[in-house]
Amino acid sequence: MDTQSLTYLFVGFTFALYIAIAIWSRAATTSDFYIAGKGVNPIANGMATAADWMSAASFISMAGLIAFLGKDGSVYLMGWTGGYVLLALLLAPYLRKFGQYTVPDFIGTRYYSNAARLVAVICLIFVSFTYVAGQMRGVGIVFSRFLEVDINIGVIVGMCIVFFYAVLGGMKGITYTQVAQYCVLIFAYLVPAIFISILMTGNPIPQLGFGDTLVNSSTYLLDKLDQVTTDLGFTPYTENTKSKIDIFCITAALMFGTAGLPHVIVRFFTVPKVSDARKSAGYALIFIAILYSTAPAVSAFARMNFIDSVQETQYKIAPNWFKNWENIGLIAWKDKNEDGLIQYSAGDALEGVKPNFTNEKGLSGERVTVNDPDMSNDNEVYIDRDIMVLANPEIASLPGWVVALVAAGALAAALSTAAGLLLVISASISHDVLKKTFMPQITEKQELFYARCSAAVAIFIAGLFGIYPPGFVAQVVAFAFGLAAATIFPALVMGIFYKRLNKEGAIAGMISGLVITSAYIINFKFINVQLNSSENWFLGVSPEGFGFIGMLLNFCIAIAVSFFYARPPENVSLMVDQIREP
């Protein structure tokens, strides 16, 4: 069976499984819809949490980032894993003991204010839509490359699948679907990693192959990669280019922002007891570690294989994978010296960086771009970093069934997180905005109806973002993490561990964190892009790391403002004491 048929078979089987689970786990109550009736087994919840956590960003993008950033990419590993540990140990057990449906619900109740609740909802919706747009676009890319359909059609199919099990099953359906998706995505990630590790180092364990010698050589993989990247004009793979202060702030922003992401926090509301929340956090950490400990090896293998596969190769005889990804616009080649050879080195291949293709073919048969070549360097290749994991099996010439498996795994990763994010959005609208703020008289049946309607609308909007992605989607990932760190995380931490904080302080902190972080990132990312360099940054902190500064300002302003107003009511203090009890 050819690769195309295998891909249809694998993807079709997994989609049928997700739909079957959705029908089996149909939500009948708001408790089922929001938190799966608090009846999820800790191990199952651990797997579901891991699937929710390891989105397309982890499965598709992270290894690509590390592959091209080298040691600088370690901030994503440290930040995201550290953020989960922080969430699991510092927040999850206490929020589970609070025992409600959503993160804004906790903020609104703790700070006895619907205004605080609505500010939290606004932050949650922005962060969630930022992520879900990327997930839906990832679904479209996978469909376009592996199933040979238009990207937009791929997005629509993904919307339909998510609509089915998110709207029908709610959190109950999503949870058990995510268990299946975790199994698919982790198998899809590990199998090619093991194959490639054996081919390159002879070691079947990727984590060990990462530090091993190459086959039939005494040279270590990382030493060879350092040599190759240096020869091509890049910084050595194992060296940093960023300042220590910037690395610290980026890692911290990712860590604290991740700990404040509501779609992961809500997962700990689905287990029967607080002790189960702690257990599921531990299980999830193990399940997450399997992929995250493999990612550095996958990154190094991908970078090495990519260079070996295309460097100084005639375009006319370039490998099929190169032209396949070029056909969907994620690889471009500009023959600067007109010698017909593919030459990859440091620098941008094109002006404007990203390619804008015409319908014409060049002298060697390549797709012609509107972009002029960037003649300040010798690099002729544009490659989208997000394709490295997806293309890795093809680059390494692995069997077709492995390629098909990776396609199914990428879709599982994107759909699992998309569903979790969309549910959080719908729950916040139906429960926090309608039930708790503007329509307190509605019945449970009406609330469930509005929740399903909200989920449907959220899926539609997410699909539009996937079909018509804003030009800044890739850039606002930093905005999403920074916003979560600067707004939601301080409100949660101080809500649990600082009883003196009142509603005025919490609202002032969240608004100031939102405004200051937004202004800084928008200035450097969208307005004064030419000034986006270390000499112009505040204390040398990049926009990606400024969320940490915004978080510190949130803490300071919230505490300062709280002393100008009355202490929280006694019942709120008693509630905090009860939450704190083990």
C-alpha positions in Angstrom: 0.0 0.0 0.0 1.4 3.4 -0.9 2.0 6.2 1.5 -1.1 8.2 0.4 -3.4 5.3 1.0 -1.8 4.5 4.4 -2.3 8.1 5.4 -6.0 8.0 4.5 -6.3 4.7 6.4 -4.5 6.0 9.6 -6.3 9.3 9.7 -9.7 7.8 8.9 -9.3 5.2 11.6 -8.4 7.8 14.3 -11.2 10.2 13.2 -13.7 7.3 13.5 -12.4 6.5 16.9 -12.8 10.1 18.1 -16.4 10.3 16.8 -17.2 6.9 18.5 -15.9 8.2 21.8 -17.9 11.4 21.5 -21.1 9.4 20.9 -20.4 7.1 23.8 -19.6 10.0 26.2 -22.3 12.5 25.4 -22.7 15.1 28.1 -26.1 15.3 29.7 -25.5 18.0 32.4 -23.4 21.2 32.8 -21.1 19.3 35.1 -20.5 16.7 32.4 -20.0 19.4 29.8 -17.6 21.6 31.9 -15.7 19.2 34.1 -16.7 15.6 33.0 -18.8 15.2 36.1 -15.7 15.1 38.3 -15.5 11.4 37.6 -12.3 11.0 35.5 -9.7 8.4 36.7 -6.3 10.1 37.6 -4.4 8.0 35.0 -6.8 8.9 32.3 -6.8 12.5 33.3 -3.0 12.4 33.3 -3.0 11.2 29.7 -5.7 13.7 28.7 -3.8 16.5 30.3 -0.6 15.5 28.5 -2.5 15.5 25.2 -4.0 18.9 26.0 -0.6 20.2 26.9 1.3 18.8 23.9 -0.4 20.7 21.2 0.7 21.3 17.6 3.2 23.7 19.2 4.9 20.8 21.0 4.4 18.1 18.4 5.1 20.2 15.3 6.8 23.4 16.2 9.0 22.8 19.2 11.5 20.4 17.6 11.6 22.8 14.6 12.4 25.7 16.8 15.2 23.8 18.6 16.5 22.4 15.3 17.1 25.9 14.0 17.8 27.8 17.2 20.1 25.2 18.7 20.8 25.8 22.4 18.7 29.0 22.4 15.7 26.7 21.7 16.2 25.2 25.2 14.2 28.1 26.7 11.0 26.4 25.3 11.9 23.1 26.9 12.7 24.7 30.2 9.8 27.2 30.2 7.1 24.8 29.1 8.1 21.9 31.3 8.9 24.1 34.3 5.5 25.8 33.8 3.7 22.5 34.0 5.6 21.5 37.2 4.8 24.9 38.7 1.1 24.5 37.8 0.9 20.9 39.1 2.6 21.7 42.4 1.5 25.2 43.2 -1.9 25.8 41.7 -3.7 22.7 40.6 -4.5 21.0 44.0 -5.8 24.3 45.5 -7.9 25.2 42.5 -9.4 21.7 42.5 -10.3 22.1 46.1 -12.1 25.3 45.2 -14.2 23.0 43.1 -15.9 25.2 40.5 -16.0 25.1 36.7 -13.6 27.7 35.4 -10.6 29.9 36.2 -12.6 33.2 35.9 -15.0 31.6 38.3 -12.3 31.3 40.9 -11.1 34.9 40.3 -14.6 36.3 40.4 -15.4 34.4 43.7 -12.1 35.0 45.3 -12.1 38.7 44.6 -15.9 39.0 45.1 -16.2 41.0 41.9 -17.8 40.4 38.5 -15.5 43.1 37.1 -12.5 40.9 38.0 -14.3 37.9 36.5 -14.8 39.7 33.2 -11.2 40.9 33.0 -10.1 37.3 33.5 -12.6 36.2 30.8 -11.1 38.7 28.3 -7.6 37.5 29.0 -8.7 33.9 28.7 -10.4 34.4 25.4 -7.5 36.3 23.8 -5.0 33.7 24.9 -7.2 30.7 23.9 -8.0 32.1 20.5 -4.4 32.8 19.8 -3.5 29.2 20.5 -6.5 27.7 18.7 -5.8 29.6 15.5 -2.4 28.0 15.3 -3.9 24.6 16.0 -6.4 24.9 13.2 -3.8 26.1 10.8 -1.6 23.2 11.7 -4.6 20.9 10.9 -4.8 22.5 7.5 -1.1 22.1 6.7 -1.2 18.4 7.6 -4.2 17.8 5.4 -2.7 19.8 2.6 0.6 18.0 2.6 -0.3 14.4 3.4 -3.9 14.1 2.2 -3.4 16.4 -0.8 -6.4 18.6 -0.2 -6.5 22.4 0.0 -5.4 23.8 3.3 -8.8 25.5 3.8 -10.6 22.2 3.2 -8.4 20.6 5.8 -9.3 23.3 8.3 -13.0 22.8 7.6 -12.7 19.0 8.1 -10.8 19.7 11.4 -13.6 22.1 12.5 -16.2 19.4 11.8 -14.4 16.8 13.8 -13.8 19.1 16.8 -17.4 20.4 16.6 -18.7 16.9 16.8 -16.9 15.7 20.0 -16.6 19.2 21.7 -20.2 20.3 21.2 -21.7 16.8 21.8 -19.5 15.5 24.5 -18.2 18.6 26.2 -15.3 18.0 28.7 -16.5 14.4 29.1 -16.1 13.7 25.4 -12.9 15.7 25.1 -11.3 13.9 28.0 -11.6 10.4 26.7 -10.9 11.5 23.1 -7.7 13.1 24.4 -6.7 9.8 26.0 -6.9 8.2 22.5 -5.2 11.2 21.0 -2.3 10.9 23.4 -1.7 7.3 22.5 -1.7 8.2 18.8 0.6 11.3 19.1 3.2 9.8 21.4 3.4 6.6 19.3 3.7 8.8 16.2 6.5 10.9 17.8 8.6 8.1 19.2 8.5 5.6 16.2 10.3 7.8 13.7 12.6 9.1 16.5 13.7 5.5 17.3 14.1 4.6 13.6 16.3 7.7 12.9 18.3 7.2 16.1 19.2 3.7 15.0 20.1 4.9 11.5 22.3 7.8 12.7 23.9 6.5 15.9 23.0 2.8 16.2 21.3 3.5 19.5 17.6 2.7 19.7 16.9 5.2 22.5 16.7 8.7 21.0 17.6 10.4 24.3 20.9 8.4 24.4 21.5 8.6 20.7 21.4 12.4 21.1 24.7 12.2 23.0 26.2 9.2 21.1 28.6 8.9 18.2 27.6 8.6 14.6 27.4 5.2 12.9 30.8 4.1 11.6 32.5 7.1 13.1 34.1 8.2 16.4 32.6 11.7 16.0 29.7 12.6 18.4 26.5 13.8 16.8 26.5 17.2 18.5 30.2 17.7 17.7 29.5 17.0 14.0 26.4 19.3 14.1 28.5 22.1 15.7 31.1 21.7 12.9 28.5 21.7 10.1 26.5 24.7 11.4 29.8 26.7 11.9 30.9 25.8 8.3 27.6 27.1 7.0 27.9 30.4 8.8 25.6 29.7 11.7 26.3 29.9 15.4 27.5 26.5 16.7 24.5 24.4 17.5 25.4 24.0 21.2 26.1 27.7 21.9 23.8 30.5 23.0 23.4 33.7 21.1 21.0 35.4 23.5 22.0 37.2 26.7 21.6 35.5 30.0 19.1 38.1 31.2 17.0 37.5 28.1 17.2 33.7 28.4 16.1 34.0 32.0 13.1 36.3 31.2 11.9 34.3 28.2 12.1 31.1 30.3 10.3 32.7 33.2 7.6 34.2 30.9 7.0 30.8 29.3 7.0 29.1 32.7 4.6 31.5 34.5 2.5 32.0 31.4 2.1 28.3 31.0 1.2 27.9 34.7 -1.6 30.4 34.1 -3.1 28.8 31.0 -6.8 28.0 31.8 -7.3 25.1 29.4 -4.7 23.0 31.4 -5.8 24.2 34.8 -9.4 23.1 34.2 -8.2 19.6 33.6 -7.6 19.2 37.3 -11.3 20.0 38.0 -12.3 16.8 36.3 -11.1 14.2 39.0 -13.1 13.1 42.0 -10.8 14.3 44.8 -8.0 16.7 45.5 -5.6 13.8 46.0 -6.6 12.6 42.6 -5.6 16.0 41.2 -2.1 15.5 42.6 -1.9 12.0 41.3 -3.0 13.0 37.8 -0.5 15.8 37.8 2.3 13.3 38.5 1.0 10.9 35.8 0.8 13.8 33.3 4.3 14.9 34.0 5.6 11.4 33.2 3.5 11.3 30.0 4.7 14.7 29.0 8.4 13.9 29.8 8.3 11.1 27.2 7.9 13.5 24.3 9.8 16.5 25.8 12.9 14.4 26.6 12.8 13.1 23.0 12.4 16.5 21.3 16.1 17.6 21.5 17.2 14.4 19.8 14.5 14.8 17.1 15.7 18.4 16.6 19.3 17.4 16.1 18.5 14.5 13.8 16.2 16.7 11.7 18.8 19.5 11.3 21.6 17.1 10.4 19.5 15.1 7.9 18.1 18.3 6.3 21.6 19.6 5.6 22.9 16.3 4.4 19.9 15.8 2.1 19.9 19.1 0.2 23.2 20.9 0.6 25.0 21.3 -2.8 22.3 19.1 -4.5 21.1 19.9 -8.0 17.5 21.1 -7.7 16.5 19.0 -10.7 17.4 15.8 -8.7 16.4 17.2 -5.3 14.6 14.7 -3.0 10.8 14.4 -3.5 10.1 15.7 0.1 11.8 19.0 -0.7 9.6 19.6 -3.7 6.4 18.3 -1.9 6.8 20.9 0.8 7.7 23.5 -1.8 4.4 22.8 -3.6 2.4 23.8 -0.5 4.6 26.9 0.0 6.6 26.0 3.1 9.9 25.6 1.3 11.3 28.0 -1.3 14.5 28.0 -3.3 16.1 31.1 -4.9 19.1 30.3 -7.2 21.1 33.4 -6.4 24.2 32.4 -8.3 22.3 30.6 -11.1 24.3 27.4 -10.8 21.3 25.1 -10.3 22.6 23.9 -6.9 20.8 24.2 -3.6 23.0 26.1 -1.2 21.9 26.5 2.4 23.7 28.8 4.8 23.1 31.5 7.4 20.9 34.5 6.5 17.5 35.0 4.7 17.1 33.7 1.3 14.4 36.2 0.4 13.5 39.8 1.0 10.4 39.9 3.1 11.6 36.5 4.6 8.4 34.5 3.8 7.9 33.5 0.2 5.1 34.9 -2.0 4.8 32.5 -5.0 3.7 33.2 -8.5 2.2 30.5 -10.9 5.5 30.4 -12.9 8.4 27.9 -12.9 12.1 28.9 -12.9 14.9 27.6 -15.1 15.3 24.5 -13.0 11.6 23.9 -12.5 11.4 25.6 -9.1 8.4 27.7 -8.0 9.1 31.3 -8.7 8.6 33.9 -5.9 7.6 37.5 -6.1 10.2 38.2 -3.4 13.6 39.4 -4.6 16.6 37.5 -3.3 18.3 38.8 -0.2 21.8 39.4 -1.7 23.4 40.2 1.7 24.2 36.5 2.1 24.6 33.3 0.2 21.6 31.3 1.6 19.2 30.2 -1.1 16.7 28.2 0.9 13.7 29.3 2.9 12.3 26.6 5.1 9.4 26.9 7.5 10.5 25.6 10.9 7.2 24.0 11.6 7.7 21.3 8.9 10.7 19.6 10.5 8.9 17.0 12.5 6.4 16.3 9.8 9.1 16.1 7.1 11.6 14.2 9.2 10.5 10.6 8.3 10.6 11.6 4.6 14.0 13.2 4.9 15.3 10.0 6.5 13.6 7.8 3.9 11.6 5.9 6.4 8.7 3.5 5.4 5.4 5.0 4.2 3.5 3.7 7.2 5.8 5.9 9.5 5.0 9.0 7.4 1.3 8.2 7.7 1.6 7.6 11.4 3.2 11.1 11.9 0.4 12.7 9.9 -2.2 11.1 12.2 -0.1 12.1 15.3 0.1 15.7 14.2 -3.6 15.9 13.7 -4.2 14.3 17.1 -1.9 16.8 18.8 -3.6 19.8 17.1 -7.2 18.6 17.6 -6.7 17.6 21.2 -5.6 21.1 22.2 -8.0 22.9 19.9 -10.9 21.1 21.6 -9.6 21.9 25.1 -9.2 25.6 24.2 -12.6 25.9 22.6 -14.3 24.3 25.6 -12.6 26.8 27.9 -13.8 29.6 25.8 -17.4 28.3 25.6 -17.4 27.6 29.4 -16.2 31.1 30.2 -18.9 32.7 28.0 -21.8 30.5 29.1 -20.9 30.1 32.8 -19.0 33.3 33.7 -20.4 35.9 31.4 -24.0 34.7 31.1 -24.8 32.5 34.2 -22.7 34.4 36.8 -22.9 37.9 35.4 -25.7 38.9 33.1 -28.3 36.0 33.2 -28.2 34.4 36.7 -31.8 33.2 36.4 -31.2 30.7 33.5 -31.7 27.0 34.2 -29.1 24.3 34.0 -30.7 23.1 30.7 -30.5 26.6 29.3 -26.9 27.0 30.4 -25.9 23.7 28.7 -27.6 25.0 25.5 -25.7 28.3 25.7 -22.5 26.3 26.3 -23.0 24.3 23.2 -23.9 27.4 21.2 -20.8 29.1 22.5 -18.6 26.2 21.6 -20.1 26.1 18.0 -19.4 29.9 17.6 -15.9 29.5 19.0 -15.2 26.7 16.5 -16.4 28.8 13.6 -14.2 31.7 14.6 -11.2 29.4 15.1 -11.8 28.0 11.7 -11.9 31.5 10.2 -8.5 32.2 11.8 -7.2 29.0 10.3 -8.5 29.8 6.8 -7.6 33.5 7.0 -4.8 33.6 9.5 -3.8 37.1 10.6 -0.3 37.9 9.5 0.8 38.1 13.1 -0.4 34.7 14.3 3.1 33.3 14.6 4.3 36.4 16.4 1.5 36.6 19.0 2.6 33.3 20.6 4.9 35.4 22.7 1.9 37.7 23.3 -0.2 34.9 24.6 2.3 33.6 27.0 3.3 37.1 28.2 -0.4 38.0 28.7 -1.1 34.8 30.7 2.0 35.5 32.9 1.2 39.2 33.4 -2.5 38.8 34.1 -3.9 35.4 35.1 -1.0 33.8 37.0 -0.5 36.6 39.6 -4.2 36.7 40.3 -4.3 33.0 40.9 -1.2 32.8 43.1 -2.1 35.8 45.3 -5.7 34.6 45.4 -4.5 31.5 47.2 -1.4 32.6 49.1 -2.1 36.3 49.9 -5.4 36.8 51.8 -4.9 40.6 52.1 -5.3 41.1 48.3 -8.7 42.7 47.6 -10.7 43.1 44.4 -9.3 46.6 43.7 -5.7 45.4 43.9 -6.5 42.3 41.7 -8.2 44.3 39.0 -5.5 47.0 39.0 -2.8 44.3 38.8 -4.5 42.5 35.9 -5.3 45.6 33.9 -1.8 47.1 34.4 -0.1 43.8 33.4 -2.4 43.6 30.4 -1.7 47.1 29.2 2.0 47.3 29.9 2.8 43.9 28.4 0.6 44.5 25.4 2.1 47.9 24.7 5.7 46.6 24.9 5.1 43.6 22.6 2.9 45.6 20.1 5.5 48.3 19.9 8.4 46.0 19.0 6.5 43.4 17.1 4.1 45.5 15.0 4.8 49.2 15.2 8.5 49.8 15.5 9.8 46.5 14.1 13.1 48.2 13.0 13.8 48.9 16.7 13.4 45.3 17.8 17.0 44.7 18.9 18.7 44.2 22.2 20.1 47.8 22.4 16.5 49.2 22.4 14.9 46.7 24.8 14.1 47.5 28.4 17.0 46.1 30.4 17.9 43.9 27.4 14.6 41.9 27.7 13.1 40.9 24.4 9.3 41.1 23.7 9.2 37.3 24.1 10.4 37.6 27.7 8.7 40.8 28.7 5.7 38.9 30.1 7.9 38.2 33.2 8.4 42.0 33.7 4.7 42.5 33.3 4.1 39.8 35.9 6.4 41.5 38.4 4.6 44.8 37.8 1.3 43.1 38.3 2.4 41.8 41.7 3.7 45.1 42.8 0.8 47.2 41.7 -1.8 44.8 43.0 -0.2 44.7 46.5 0.3 48.5 46.6 -3.3 49.3 45.5 -4.8 46.8 47.9 -3.5 48.8 50.9 -5.6 51.8 49.9 -8.8 49.8 50.2 -10.5 47.7 52.8 -9.5 44.1 53.4 -11.5 41.3 51.7 -14.7 40.2 53.5 -14.3 37.6 56.3 -16.1 34.9 54.2 -13.5 35.3 51.5 -10.7 34.8 54.0 -12.4 31.7 55.4 -12.8 30.3 51.8 -9.0 30.9 51.2 -8.2 29.1 54.5 -10.3 26.1 53.5 -8.7 26.0 50.1 -5.2 26.0 51.7 -6.0 23.0 53.9 -4.5 19.8 52.6 
